[in-house]
Amino acid sequence: MNTDTAAPQATTTAAPRAEDAAAPQEADVIVIGGGTGGYSTALRAAHLGLSVILAERDKVGGTCLHRGCIPSKAMLHAAELVDGIAEARERWGVKASLDSVDWPALVATRDDIVSRNHKGVEAHLGHGGVHVVRASAELTGPRTVRAGGRTYTARRGIVLATGSRPRTLPGLEPDGRRVVTSDDALFAPGLPQSVLILGGGAIGVEYASFHRSMGAEVTLVEAADRLVPLEDADVSRHLTRGLKKRGIDVRTGARLEEAAVLEGGVRATVRTARGELRTLEAERLLVAVGRVPVTDGLNLAAAGLATDERGFVAPADWSRLETAVPGVHVVGDLLPPPSLGLAHASFAEGLLVAETLAGVPSAPVDYTAVPRVTYSSPQTASVGLGEAEARARGYEVVVNTMPLTAVAKGMVHGQGGMVKVVAVQGGGQVLGVHLVGPHVSEMVAESQLIVGWDAEPADVARHIHAHPTLSEAVGEAFLTLAGRGLHQQ
């Protein structure tokens, strides 16, 4: 559910629309793709006085707005409300019950939120003077683009922002009903009674959490030896514990061998970490095994470009996100690591590229300081290096882990969780902060500043955190590292 950037560009060429024909055939900047990376580039460039043409075949806002970040977080909020009813009854003595979930009403609220955001983006582009060409686009040279039957020329540069699509598995074609991807799972008919999810990254975990809240039996299968394998191992451990406590069947180190669509659902054969074969059945199978960049129909060769072996368009200069072809830049999911494929990272990439094209000084994106969030229950939020990653880079580190239940507000929530800090030994800079628990997505901003500004534990310890709050656990963790521990010795 934590997906990103622009909607894919199709290879078909449509007849020019009236508003497309009104667009100038030359501009300072041409952006291909109107997702978070594309429209942020367009808006910032326009604000800096550049003329901008934005080509988007679908709706501006891309995957994040229409199929990923926004609709999924709306649904997860509804799931949180459902969980709250159960907690009220079982923990707090509030005699509440859930009669049913009105799926059409829930969907209508979700779609209204998406629609209002979409109208807002369109309005911003209009007010900024960005000319939106509603058509598929392809490169015809290092400074020219063809879209909707017309050719457009960029005086300063072209920005590629065509985004990504869900990765699929051979022989397991999505049908939008029994077998779904993260792009269409929210739009499949009704709520399944059971769901099998392949992939234990952020997207798979979020969908597992949502469906469990809505009453489904959930099995979550991950090929790696732990969930969210790119995060710190303690994040994975606490997250897995929280999901299992909710009744989610978590199977790590397990790989899909085969799957078949049945009349009433799906059947999958999975090889466990011990090498045993297990047969799993569910009403719906969700494939959440990652995303791949979309360059189909972009005609990169016309501009002298090519993808790397993984399908990404790699920049030659990361400080400008500029390719080996001068004036052609890349943002969003087309970028390989260390770019993160996250909407908020692509916003920063868009700002950088727009400012570069306008000749305005701009700092490169510091991907280490970009927060990473999984919006499940419990949530995870991290910024910077994990413990193992820091050690692998040669740092001598000190680590402190503070349970959320060690502070009063954590006890109130009663969901467990932790704050983990990784810092250079001897009072040196903070390398990473890792959070698991309720609402930690709203707590990570402080940690982003701590890591991004190379703070040391003593720097954080001198600042007073409000009591009682969950963020108090962050303050306590740093007090301990600074030798001033109060509730943690």
C-alpha atoms as one frame of an Amber mdcrd trajectory, in Angstrom:
protein
   0.000   0.000   0.000   2.976   2.240   0.426   3.252   2.819  -3.388   4.470
   5.724  -5.407   4.653   8.131  -8.295   3.234   8.354 -11.736   0.702   6.276
 -13.586   2.212   4.192 -16.397   2.460   5.752 -19.850   0.662   3.735 -22.503
   2.007   3.163 -25.986  -1.158   4.222 -27.804  -1.413   7.660 -29.400  -4.701
   9.476 -28.986  -6.056  12.285 -31.109  -5.314  15.728 -29.633  -7.915  17.016
 -27.203  -9.018  20.618 -27.355  -7.065  21.573 -24.223  -3.978  19.714 -25.497
  -4.071  21.599 -28.778  -4.069  24.841 -26.808  -0.768  23.976 -25.141   2.329
  25.685 -26.545   4.563  23.445 -28.608   7.662  24.688 -26.830   8.410  25.119
 -23.120  11.368  25.387 -20.779  10.585  22.024 -19.191   8.623  18.980 -20.343
   7.639  16.430 -17.713   6.452  12.958 -18.746   4.285  11.479 -16.008   1.999
  13.263 -13.560   2.489  11.314 -10.330   4.099  12.709  -7.194   7.542  13.064
  -8.769   6.219  14.523 -12.003   3.740  17.026 -10.678   6.079  18.219  -7.913
   8.712  18.915 -10.583   6.158  20.768 -12.687   4.820  22.866  -9.815   8.216
  23.895  -8.488   9.541  24.711 -11.953   6.481  26.845 -12.657   6.858  28.624
  -9.315  10.425  29.473 -10.336   9.180  31.140 -13.488   9.787  28.355 -16.004
   7.209  27.396 -18.606   6.156  23.769 -18.139   4.314  21.125 -20.145   3.220
  18.028 -18.227   2.159  14.958 -20.235   0.001  12.419 -18.386  -2.139   9.779
 -20.079  -4.316   9.139 -17.022  -5.168  11.325 -14.026  -2.552  13.558 -12.441
  -1.601  12.223  -9.049  -0.494   8.825 -10.341  -0.474   5.567  -8.445   0.014
   7.161  -5.041  -3.124   9.273  -5.225  -5.443   6.979  -7.155  -4.400   3.401
  -6.344  -1.854   3.478  -3.548  -0.895   5.821  -0.720  -4.069   7.854  -0.349
  -6.870   5.305  -0.852  -4.990   2.673   1.138  -4.434   4.991   4.099  -8.117
   5.943   3.998  -9.021   2.262   4.244  -6.490   1.696   7.011  -8.077   4.533
   8.986 -11.422   2.769   8.680  -9.710  -0.416   9.872  -8.335   1.478  12.878
 -11.858   2.533  13.791 -13.013  -1.086  13.606 -10.128  -2.140  15.850 -11.069
   0.623  18.279 -14.538  -0.861  18.734 -13.033  -4.193  19.684 -10.561  -2.563
  22.075 -13.317  -0.508  23.690 -15.322  -3.636  24.394 -12.544  -6.037  25.364
 -10.166  -3.736  27.236 -12.076  -0.726  28.484 -15.474  -2.109  29.386 -17.288
  -0.019  26.785 -20.157  -2.251  25.691 -19.859  -1.544  21.971 -20.314  -3.926
  19.086 -19.803  -3.882  15.324 -22.982  -4.722  13.470 -21.501  -4.744   9.988
 -19.256  -2.912   7.548 -21.180  -1.015   4.881 -18.681  -1.624   2.091 -20.260
   0.742  -0.467 -20.337   3.553   2.119 -16.710   2.915   3.080 -15.690   2.937
  -0.584 -17.657   6.143  -1.192 -15.792   7.948   1.603 -12.453   6.678   0.309
 -13.259   7.791  -3.231 -14.394  11.215  -2.026 -11.041  11.732  -0.289  -9.193
  10.695  -3.452 -11.396  12.910  -5.635 -10.861  15.989  -3.475  -7.103  15.436
  -3.484  -7.162  14.968  -7.260  -9.075  18.211  -7.766  -6.596  19.950  -5.497
  -3.615  18.781  -7.555  -5.332  19.842 -10.786  -6.075  23.244  -9.283  -2.474
  23.731  -8.169  -1.218  22.871 -11.656  -3.737  25.237 -13.222  -2.920  28.105
 -10.889   0.781  27.514 -11.457   0.372  27.828 -15.209   1.416  24.253 -15.980
   0.039  23.090 -19.340  -1.238  19.538 -18.893  -1.335  17.386 -22.026  -3.652
  14.453 -21.349  -2.016  11.859 -23.570   0.661   9.196 -23.656   4.096  10.550
 -24.445   7.300   9.276 -26.002  10.719  10.728 -26.572  11.663  11.617 -30.134
  15.035  13.123 -29.231  16.995  14.535 -26.273  14.839  17.680 -26.332  11.627
  16.591 -28.048   8.533  14.677 -26.978   5.541  13.451 -28.962   2.193  13.312
 -27.179  -1.370  13.264 -28.474  -0.255  13.578 -32.078   1.852  16.705 -31.478
   5.564  17.262 -31.004   6.785  19.413 -28.123  10.250  20.885 -27.601  11.984
  21.496 -24.261  14.377  24.422 -24.123  16.010  23.462 -20.816  15.221  19.844
 -20.191  12.967  16.806 -20.072  11.992  15.031 -16.861  11.093  11.337 -16.896
   8.553  10.452 -14.195   6.586   7.506 -15.565   6.485   5.582 -12.296   6.096
   1.877 -11.663   3.622  -0.996 -11.705   3.211  -4.049  -9.469   5.535  -6.947
 -10.122   3.652 -10.093 -11.123   4.617 -13.757 -10.910   4.934 -16.015 -13.978
   1.840 -18.148 -14.467  -0.164 -16.183 -11.918  -2.017 -13.523 -13.876  -4.107
 -11.030 -11.850  -7.829 -11.101 -12.671  -8.954  -8.334 -10.307 -11.100 -10.721
  -8.292  -9.382 -13.917  -7.114  -5.803 -12.889  -7.881  -5.077  -9.212  -7.285
  -2.127  -6.832  -7.057  -1.666  -3.829  -4.805  -2.999  -1.614  -7.613  -6.372
  -3.343  -7.787  -6.823  -4.993  -4.358  -8.708  -1.994  -2.989 -11.071  -2.085
  -5.929 -11.832  -5.808  -5.942 -15.469  -6.600  -5.175 -16.374  -6.738  -1.486
 -14.405  -8.010   1.500 -13.011 -11.556   1.316 -13.471 -13.954   4.205  -9.878
 -15.134   3.778  -6.821 -13.789   1.967  -3.379 -15.156   1.182  -0.764 -12.430
   0.730   2.535 -13.066  -1.045   5.153 -10.556   0.055   5.991  -9.299   3.536
   7.270  -5.848   2.658   5.406  -2.685   3.630   2.647  -3.195   1.044   1.941
  -6.803   1.970   2.008  -6.056   5.695  -0.423  -3.143   5.323  -2.889  -5.247
   3.354  -2.580  -8.056   5.894  -3.358  -5.602   8.675  -6.353  -4.110   6.857
  -7.974  -7.413   5.981  -7.475  -8.770   9.488  -9.162  -5.701  10.964 -12.088
  -6.315   8.633 -12.474  -9.860   9.935 -10.685 -11.918   7.288  -8.450 -14.885
   8.011  -5.040 -13.746   6.782  -1.929 -15.709   5.833   1.168 -13.638   5.069
   3.977 -15.383   3.171   7.446 -13.842   2.819  10.411 -15.476   1.065  13.004
 -13.703   3.240  13.641 -14.882   6.766  11.730 -11.951   8.268   9.064  -9.372
   7.465  10.042  -5.905   6.152  13.527  -7.332   5.500  15.034  -3.965   4.582
  14.350  -2.632   8.083  16.261  -3.207  11.310  15.889  -6.768  12.614  14.260
  -5.563  15.843  11.633  -3.713  13.811  10.823  -6.965  12.045  10.677  -8.856
  15.323   8.319  -6.433  17.061   6.141  -6.093  13.968   5.840  -9.857  13.541
   4.946 -10.257  17.203   2.222  -7.625  16.884   0.730  -9.163  13.730   0.729
 -12.666  15.188  -0.950 -11.349  18.331  -3.755 -10.125  16.081  -4.206 -13.600
  14.631  -2.334 -13.182  11.341  -0.587 -16.353  10.196   2.941 -15.152   9.373
   5.156 -17.519   7.394   8.675 -16.276   6.673  11.358 -18.112   4.719   8.554
 -19.574   2.605   8.306 -19.598  -1.182   5.406 -20.111  -3.544   5.768 -23.276
  -5.604   2.486 -23.165  -7.534  -0.989 -21.681  -7.373  -4.334 -22.373  -9.008
  -7.552 -20.393  -9.234 -10.554 -22.397  -8.073 -14.248 -21.710  -8.436 -14.480
 -20.242  -4.951 -10.953 -18.994  -4.385  -7.312 -19.945  -4.808  -5.061 -22.805
  -3.735  -1.326 -22.319  -3.312   1.525 -24.678  -2.527   4.252 -23.111  -0.416
   7.641 -24.539   0.516   8.450 -23.657   4.113  11.784 -22.651   5.576  12.252
 -26.305   6.562  11.703 -27.467   3.006   8.231 -28.864   3.658   5.351 -28.346
   1.232   2.167 -26.817   2.608  -1.126 -26.274   0.797  -2.927 -23.015   1.570
  -6.390 -21.984   0.417  -8.053 -18.594   0.515 -10.838 -16.665  -1.130  -8.368
 -14.172  -2.555  -4.654 -14.115  -3.365  -2.825 -10.789  -3.196   0.552 -10.549
  -4.932   2.681  -7.901  -3.218   6.209  -8.858  -4.275   7.415  -5.411  -5.269
   7.127  -3.002  -8.166   8.944  -2.526 -11.466   9.668   0.716 -13.344   7.483
   1.600 -16.333   9.345   2.578 -19.501   7.169   0.789 -22.082   6.480   3.116
 -24.991   8.790   5.823 -23.664  11.242   5.251 -26.561  14.327   5.947 -24.479
  16.637   5.081 -27.379  15.431   8.137 -29.303  17.126  10.305 -26.674  20.198
   8.088 -26.430  19.098   6.411 -23.200  18.638   2.836 -22.019  17.532   1.117
 -18.838  19.895  -0.843 -16.621  19.576  -4.608 -16.149  16.789  -4.083 -13.585
  14.756  -1.751 -15.769  15.694   1.505 -14.008  16.889   4.688 -15.690  20.033
   5.485 -13.724  21.289   9.057 -13.387  24.873   9.847 -14.270  24.845  12.633
 -11.681  22.889  11.918  -8.500  23.382  15.479  -7.254  21.227  16.665 -10.173
  19.362  13.430 -11.005  20.568  13.980 -14.564  21.169  11.127 -16.978  24.166
  10.707 -19.249  22.190  12.761 -21.790  22.497  16.396 -20.648  19.140  17.954
 -19.850  17.282  14.666 -19.355  16.478  14.071 -15.682  14.742  11.272 -13.771
  12.547  11.272 -10.659  10.452   8.768  -8.740  10.187   5.042  -9.296  12.316
   5.058 -12.456  15.344   5.695 -10.237  17.354   2.740  -8.897  18.454   2.498
  -5.250  19.421   4.417  -3.201  16.170   6.097  -4.239  13.439   4.538  -2.135
  10.364   4.404  -4.364   8.404   6.449  -1.833   6.088   9.342  -2.624   7.709
  11.747  -0.181  11.150  10.939  -1.624   9.869  11.675  -5.130   8.548  15.053
  -3.942  12.094  15.912  -2.853  13.488  14.609  -6.155  11.023  16.781  -8.066
  12.066  19.865  -6.123  15.751  19.108  -6.762  15.305  18.650 -10.513  13.103
  21.723 -10.926  15.582  23.896  -9.054  18.463  22.428 -11.045  16.722  23.273
 -14.321  15.983  26.785 -13.054  19.606  27.340 -12.060  18.744  27.593  -8.365
  21.186  26.004  -5.871  19.682  22.832  -4.425  21.064  20.194  -2.075  21.065
  16.566  -3.269  18.520  14.228  -1.724  19.888  12.554   1.407  18.193   9.171
   1.116  19.525   8.033   4.489  17.450  10.748   6.160  14.214   9.865   4.335
  11.685   8.273   6.739  10.266   4.836   5.938   6.815   3.977   7.279   4.590
   0.904   7.321   1.011   1.913   8.139  -0.101  -1.384   9.633  -1.244  -2.122
  13.157   1.256  -1.928  14.756   2.933   0.734  12.646   6.651   0.941  11.960
   8.667   4.082  11.208  12.408   4.313  10.684  15.018   6.763   9.521  18.733
   6.232   9.035  20.760   3.054   9.453  19.754  -0.133  11.195  22.103  -1.725
  13.689  23.470  -4.407  11.343  23.823  -1.924   8.474  25.736   0.526  10.666
  28.141  -2.186  11.818  28.587  -3.380   8.227  29.656   0.143   7.279  32.392
   0.013   9.892  30.824   2.068  12.671  31.444   1.203  16.319  27.949   1.682
  17.653  25.988   1.841  20.863  22.335   0.775  20.795  19.479   1.536  23.174
  16.009   0.018  22.931  13.168   1.528  24.957   9.835  -0.334  25.167   6.846
   1.932  24.559   5.151   0.263  27.515   7.884   1.725  29.747   6.095   5.089
  29.518   2.581   5.779  30.755   1.063   6.628  27.372   2.394   3.371  25.955
   0.593   1.531  28.741  -2.598   3.413  27.875  -2.435   2.229  24.278  -1.457
  -1.269  25.352  -0.074  -2.337  21.981   3.578  -2.808  22.860   6.256  -1.449
  20.546   9.642   0.149  20.977  12.048   2.975  20.252  15.500   1.834  19.109
  18.401   4.253  18.702  21.656   3.429  16.913  24.482   5.905  17.568  28.228
   6.104  17.225  29.913   4.841  20.372  31.236   7.428  22.813  28.458   9.974
  22.424  28.802  10.330  18.651  26.168  11.106  16.048  22.860   9.312  15.847
  22.873   6.976  12.838  19.335   5.636  12.993  16.062   5.686  14.917  13.533
   2.858  14.620   9.976   2.907  15.979   7.263   0.275  16.282   3.861   0.890
  17.837   0.695   2.960  17.614   0.894   6.271  15.714   4.662   6.092  15.194
   4.149   7.399  11.645   3.351  10.734  13.316   6.377  10.473  15.639   9.114
   9.917  13.056   9.500  13.581  12.038  11.571  14.333  15.136  13.833  11.376
  14.373  14.226  12.600  10.789  15.620  15.886  12.086  17.857  14.100  14.593
  19.434  11.913  11.897  19.391  14.538   9.150  21.155  17.126  11.291  23.775
  14.678  12.627  22.641  15.211  16.203  24.251  13.416  19.129  22.320  11.843
  22.030  23.264  14.725  24.332  21.789  17.208  21.843  18.418  15.445  21.988
  18.529  14.783  25.730  18.558  18.490  26.559  15.147  18.951  24.925  12.081
  18.235  27.064   9.400  15.894  25.720   5.788  16.339  26.830   4.456  13.962
  29.478   2.516  11.768  29.032   3.037  11.122  25.335   4.326   8.290  23.190
   7.111  10.563  21.980   8.302  10.709  25.575   9.802   7.263  24.927  12.038
   8.849  22.270  13.251  11.426  24.782  13.827   8.760  27.425  15.875   6.630
  25.012  18.201   9.562  24.333  18.407  10.541  28.002  19.726   7.057  28.756
  22.316   7.224  25.958  23.431  10.618  27.272  23.970   9.147  30.769  20.943
  10.893  32.257  18.453   7.981  32.316  15.353   8.550  34.410  12.860   5.722
  33.913  15.337   3.529  32.017  18.569   2.614  33.776
